[in-house]
Each structure stands twice: as structure tokens, then as C-alpha cells.
Amino acid sequence: MKTATLLLGISLMAGNLASAQTLSSRIGDTKDGLVRFTYAARPGVCGDGGNSIRTGDNNYIRNGNSEGNCPCEYGPVRVTLTLSQGTVTRMRVGVGSHWRDSTTRATELGQVSVNEASTYLLSLARTSRNQAGSDAVFAVTLADSTTPWPELIRLARSPDVRNDTRKQSVFWLGQAAGDVATKDLADLAEDDGQDREVRESAVFALSQLDSERGVPALIRIARSNRDPKLRRTALFWLGQSNDPRALDLFEDILANN
């Protein structure tokens, strides 16, 4: 009886220690190899457990086909990290009821909370110097009951973050298509202190919004931005919009030059 009680106490203590560890430290315990964990996906997100993911609300397809004939199961987000000497060198993101590569040997961390996952993924996006940072941005947009957009704006603005990660942040801000995201995208595009590629990504993201949100911001950039290349980029996307306000702008520019 005493032995059983002792074993139970040890088991409970181990569980408490594991829960007290951050997700980052649990991942860091694996210096080399694969680590896997899952967390709850937001409504409408589905996938095949591998690379094909459909985000539902905006019908975005990642690494899948657009015909809709591939399996699309609802389930948690499934993250597989490849570590080398304690550094995440690769990240794979899937959604579905099972792992596609279920026979692969990996350290299994199981289901973690959305807050734990989001905190870790945003930290990885900030610090990674490889493609894993961009993939972490995508992964955090799939999380249930979170509002990642303020942090994605900070990532997009930060010169310390890898350029591809910043551009990925801008892309998903554009997909959010909310009024707040639109304002921040416009501010980012017009910020002379930002990298031009990031600013051009913001202009593109504005062009993908509905006309009531995107066109006024593009017109403002086309009229007054100090960077001539950025003005031309805004004019190009306005030309694709078929919006009468864009035609008024073109007429005004041509009449005064």
C-alpha cells in the first residue's frame, strides 16, 4: 500500500513539474530530432493531417489543390518541429484528426493550450533565422480564440525579424481584412523607415481587401507617398481594381501632367 501511494505521489509530482514547464523549455529539452504537439484550431479550419490546409473563412488553400477533392478533416493543428543542436531548423504544420507521418519517431508533447502554442509560435517567429519563422506565423493564425493581429503588426514592423517572416505577417494581416488591420497595413506601407519589400507587401495586401477598405488607402499612397516605386505599385493595383475612384485618380494625374 505504501509503495502504491509513493508511486502515485511520484506520478503526480512529475505531472505537476511537466505542467509547470513552458512549452519552449519542453521543446528545448530535445536538442536534436523531432518534436510534435497539437492545439485547438479555429472554426472552419480543416486539413488532411499533412500539408493541405483549408482555412475556411477566406477559402485559403495552403500546399493543397484548389479543386476541393482532397480529404479535409476537422481537428487540432498539428505542429512538427525539427531541431538541430537546440535550434528549430524546420517546421511542418498540419490540421486533422491524425498525424500523416504517424510512424515517424518523435518526442510527443501532446495537446497544449492555445495560449501556450501562440506564445511559443510568436516567439519562434521573432527569433528564427530560417523558414520556420514564416511557418510559425501561419500556424498562429490557425489557433482558436486568439487575436494575433497586434503581434503580427509588431513582427511586420520589426527590422530585427527575418524579411520573409515580416512579409508573411503582412500577408495574413491582409487576409484578416478588418478595419484595424487595414489601418495598420496602410500605416506600414507609408512608413518610410521600413524595408521597401515589406512596404510593397503591405500595398499588395491592401489590394486584396474589399474596395471600400483597400482602394482609399491605395489612392492615398498613389497620390502622396514619397517613394516613386511604391506609388507605381499602388497605381498598378488600382488599375486592377476596376473601381471608378481609381479611374478618377488616373484622369486627375494625366490631366495635370
N, C-alpha and C positions, 0 to 999 in steps of 0.2 A: 504493500500500500504506500509506504514511504517512497519507494522507488518510483512508482507511478506518479505520485504527487510531485516529486523532484523533476521528473521528465516533463510533466505538464508545465511546471514553472519555467524550466529552461526554454520550452517551446514558446510560451507566451512572451518571455523576455526577448527572444530572437525576433518575434513578430513585431514587438514594440520598437526594437532597435532599427529594424528594416523600415518601418513606417516613419521613424524619426529622420532617416536619411533623405536628403534631397534626391530628386531624380538624377540630377547632374552627378552627384557623388556616386550613386549606384552604377551609373553608366561608366564613370571614371574608374571603377573597380576592375573593369575589364580593359586591360591595356591593349590587347590585340584580339581580333576576332569579331564576331557578330553579336550585336545586342538587339533585342526586339521588345517592343512594348506597344500597347494599344490604348486608345482613349475614345470617348464618345464623339461621333460625327454629328454635324448639324443636320437638321431635317433636309431631305431632298438629295443628300449626297449618297452615291452608291458606286459600286465597282465590282471588279472580278477577283479581288484579292491580290492582284498583281499591279501592272502598270496602267490599266484602263480605269479611269475615274470620270464620273459624270457629276457635275456639281448641282444640277437640278434647276435652281432658280434662274441662272443665266445660261443653262444648257452648255456650259463649257466642257469640252472634252479634252482630257489630258492623256496623251500617249495611247489613245484609243481610236476607233474609227467612228465616223460621224453617221453611220447608217443605223446605229442603234441596235445591231443584231448581235452584239457581244453580251455575255452574261453581265447583269448589273444587279448585285445583291446589296441590300442594306445591312449595315453592320458597323463596327467600330473602324476608326482609322488605324492602319497597321504600319508601324514605322520599323524599318530595319537599318541599323547603323553598322558601318564597317569601321573598326578602329585599328589604328596602327600606332604603336608606342603612345597610346593615350589620346591620340588626335583622331577626330572623326574625318575620314577621308572620303566617305561615300554615304549617301542616304537614299533609301528607297521608300516610297510612300504608296500604300495601297488602301483600299476600302473593301470590306466584305466580311462574310461570316467565317472565313478560314484563311490560313496562310497558303499562298500558292506554292511556296517552297517549303512545305511542312517537314520535309526530310532533312533540311539543312540544319547542321548543328549550330546552336546559338544560345547565348545567355538570355533566358526568358524572364523579363521583369513583370509580365502580366499586364493587367488593366491598371492604368494610373488615372488620376483625376485630370479633368480638362485644365484646371489651373496649373497643376504640375507640368503637364505637357506643354502648355502655352508658354510658361515661364522659361522652360528649358529651350524650346524651339526658337524663341525670340533671342535668347542669349546666344544660341548657336549661329543664328543669322547675323548677329552683331559682330561675332568674333571669327567666324570661319573665313578661311582664305582659299576656299575651293567651292565647287558646285553645291556642296552640302548646304551652304548658306542660302542659296536661292531656293533649294528644295525645302528648307525649313520654313521659308516664308509661305510657300504654297501650303505646306502641312498645317500651319497655324490658322490659315483661312478656313480649313475644313472643320475646325473644332466647334463643338456645340456650345451655345450660351456664352460666347465671348464677343468682345468688341475690339478687334486687333488694330483698327484703323489708326488711332492716335499713335500707337507704337510704330506702325508701318510708315507713317509720315516722318517720324524721327529717324527711322532707318534710311528713308529716301533722302533726307537732308544731310546725313552724316558723311563727311568726307573720309572718315576712318573705315567705313563699311565698303566691302568689295563692290565694284561697279555693277556686276551682274545681279547681285543681291538688291542693290538700290533700284535697278530697273524692274526687277520682279516685284518689288514693293509698290512701285508706281503702277504697274500693270494691274495689280489686284485692287489698288485704290480706285482705279478707273472702273473695274468690274463692280465695285461697291455701289457706284453711281448715286450716292447720297449727296444731299446739299452740302454737308460739311466736307465730305471728301472732294467734291467739286471745287469748293473754295480753296482747299489746301493744294489741290493739283494746279490750279491757276496761279496761286502764290509761288509754288515750286517752279513752274515754268518761267515765271517772271523774275526769279531771284538770280541776279547777275553773279552772285557768289558761288552758284552751283555748277557742277560739271555739265558741259553742253549736252553730252549724250543723255544724261539723266533728265535734263530740261526738255530735250526732244521727246523722250519717252513720256513725259507729262503732257506734252502737246498732243501726242498720239492718243493717250488715254482720254484726253478731253474730246478728241474727235469721235471716240466710240460711245460717248454718252448720248442721251436723247437731246434733240436740238434745243430744247428750252434751257438745258443746263450747259451743254457744250459750246454751242455757237456763240453766245455773247462773250464767253471767255476767249475763244479763238479770235473773235473780231477785235477785242481789246489788245491781244498780243500782236495781231497783224497790223494794227494802227500805230501802236506806241512802243513796242519793245525795242530796246536799243541794239539788239543783236540782229543783223540783217538776215542771217541764215535761219534764225528762229522765226522771224516774220515770214519768210518764204515758206517755211514748213507749215505755219498756221494758214497761210493763203492756200497752199496745196490742199490741206484737209477741208478748208471751207469750200473749195472748188468741187470736192466730192460730196458735199452735203445736200446740194440742190435746194438750199434754203434761200428764200427771197432776200433775207437780210444780207447774205453773202453777196448776192448779185448787186445790191445797193452799194456795198462796200467796194466791189470791183469797179462799178461805174464811177464812184466818187474818186477812187485812186486814179483811174485812167483820165478822168476829166481834169484833174489837177496836175497832171504830169505831161 
